[in-house]
Amino acid sequence: MTDKVTPQARAQEAGETARLLSYILILLASAGLFVTAMAIPASRFESLGAGAFPKMVFGALMLMSVVAIIDALRKLPSAAYGRFVCEAVAWARRRHLIFVVLAALGAYIVVLPMLGFSIASFVFIFGLELALMPRGWKTLLIATIVATVFSFGLNWLFAEVFNVFLPRGGN
C-alpha cells in the first residue's frame, strides 16, 4: 500500500520535521549548558550563587523545548516518521564517504599521541587516499609519495627549519 502525499503536504511535513529536530537540538544544548552552569562555584556573599541565573534560563529553555517537542510530535502524521527514517538513511548512504573521512579523522586524533605525528599522519593520509582514489599501481605510488611527504616530510620541516617538534608518540 503506497501513501499518496501531495508536494504541499510533503513540504509542510518537512518543515515540521525540521522544527522537531531543532527543538531536540535546543533541548540537548540547554541541558548541557545547565549542567555546565551547575559547576559555577557558589559565592559566600549571595545565597543563590553565581550559577542561579544561568540555571534558571537554561531550565526555562529546557521546559519550553519539551513543550515545543510535544507540540511538534502532535502535528506530525505517523507516516512521517517512517519517511524521515528512510530519507535519512538514503541521505547517509549517498554521503558515506563523509562518514569514512570523519571516522578516519577520529581514529587519527586518538592514535596521534600513541604513534606520533609521522606514523599516524602517514597511515591517515595513505588510508584516506586508498579510500577515495581509484586503485592502480600509479595511484598507489602517488599515494605513497604524498603520504610520505606530508607526514615524514612535514615532521622534518617543522623540526629542522622551524625548530618546532611535533608529537613523537609513545604516550
FENSULSUL-V525498 format. One record per pair of residues at least 12 apart in sequence whose C-alpha atoms are under 8 Angstrom apart, sorted by the first residue. I is the first residue (numbers start at 1). J is the second residue. Records with the same first field share a line. If there is no record, write none. Layout:
I = J ; J
//
This chain:
13 = 76 ; 80
16 = 72 ; 75 ; 76
17 = 72 ; 76 ; 84
19 = 72
20 = 68 ; 69 ; 72 ; 73
23 = 65 ; 66 ; 68 ; 69
24 = 65 ; 69
26 = 61 ; 62 ; 65
27 = 61 ; 62 ; 65 ; 66
30 = 58 ; 59 ; 61 ; 62
31 = 58 ; 59 ; 62
33 = 58
34 = 54 ; 55 ; 58 ; 59
37 = 51 ; 54 ; 55
38 = 51 ; 55
39 = 51
97 = 132
101 = 128
104 = 124 ; 128
105 = 124
108 = 120 ; 121 ; 124
112 = 167 ; 169
113 = 167 ; 168 ; 169 ; 170 ; 171
114 = 169 ; 170 ; 171
115 = 168 ; 169 ; 170
116 = 166 ; 167 ; 168 ; 169 ; 170
117 = 151 ; 155 ; 166 ; 167 ; 168 ; 169
118 = 151 ; 152 ; 155 ; 168
119 = 151 ; 152
121 = 147 ; 150 ; 151
122 = 147 ; 148 ; 150 ; 151 ; 152
123 = 147
125 = 147
126 = 143 ; 144 ; 147
129 = 143
130 = 143
//
